[in-house]
Amino acid sequence: MQEAYINICAACRKKAHMTQEQWAEALYVSVETVKAWEGDRRIPSNYHVCLMVALCGDAYFAYKHLQQTSDGLAVLPDTVRQSLPMAVIQLVNRIIGFADRNRDKELLQIADDGVIDEKERPTYDQIVRELNDIISAAYTLRYAEGTSGRKETPGCCEQPSDSPSAQKGAMKAPSLYHRFGGLARG
């Protein structure tokens, strides 16, 4: 079950307990830009989402941004935020079920000759669906409630030197390492 749309800018700002004015200053943008992001008139760049995530300390919002802006590519599994115990139980149950059904051995047999024939195709497709469920459960655990923090901030917040704003001579935001006095990257 997919969660409803999340306005990343507004959600991160509220989690960081900042006003729109404070948020704009922290992101090196105008208040009008923040209002446009929060009013769904513009989509923040990955760079700005990375800053938002660093400021609010919750990497889940980066995941949701990528999922929501992938234009229907459906390359990231749907996740619904759960408590840590529920996410662990869900992941472990799916892994145990996969192993109990000997799906790993079936997959090896299918791949043995390097070809998936017509007879093997339904089993292969089912195994792939089960693996996708395991991957989805792993993402659910990764972003479970209470697991985020500043130490999880992705290391994507350096503005590329070839970005349009850098080329126009715009003021480059200082790295988060310097801004937060040695923030760990991961």
C-alpha positions, 0 to 999 in steps of 0.5 A: 500500500503506497502512502499518500503524497508527502510535500517534502519541503513542508514535512522537513521544515515542520520536523526541523521546527522552522518558519518559512523564513528560517527555512529559506535562509538555511537552504540559501533560497528566497521565501518565495521559493520555499512557498512555491515548493510548499504550494506544489508549484515547483519541485525542489532539486535533489541538492535542496532536498539533501539540505532539507534532509540534513536539516531535519535529520530524517533520510526517509524524506530523501527516499520519498522525494526520489520515489515521488519524482521518478515519473512513474518509473516504479524503480523504488518499492512502495514503503509505508512508515512503520514502527521499528519492531513491526518493520523487523518482524515483517522483514525477518518473516519474509526472509524466513518464508523465502528460505523455508520454501527453498526459493534460493535452490529453485532460483539456482536450478532455473539459472543453471543453464543460463536460460529461463524456459517457458516451464520455468518462467512462472516460478521465476516470476514468483521468486522475483516478486517474493524478492521484491517483497523482501527488498520492500521490507528492507526499505521499510526497516531502513526508514522505520519510525525512530531510526533516522537521525543526523548521522544518517544524512546522505553525503549528497549536499555538495552543489556540483560545480557545473550546476546552473546556479554555480555557473551563474556565479550564485553564492555556493552554500557551504558544505554541511560538514562545515555548517554543522561543525563536522557532521558525519556523512554516510 
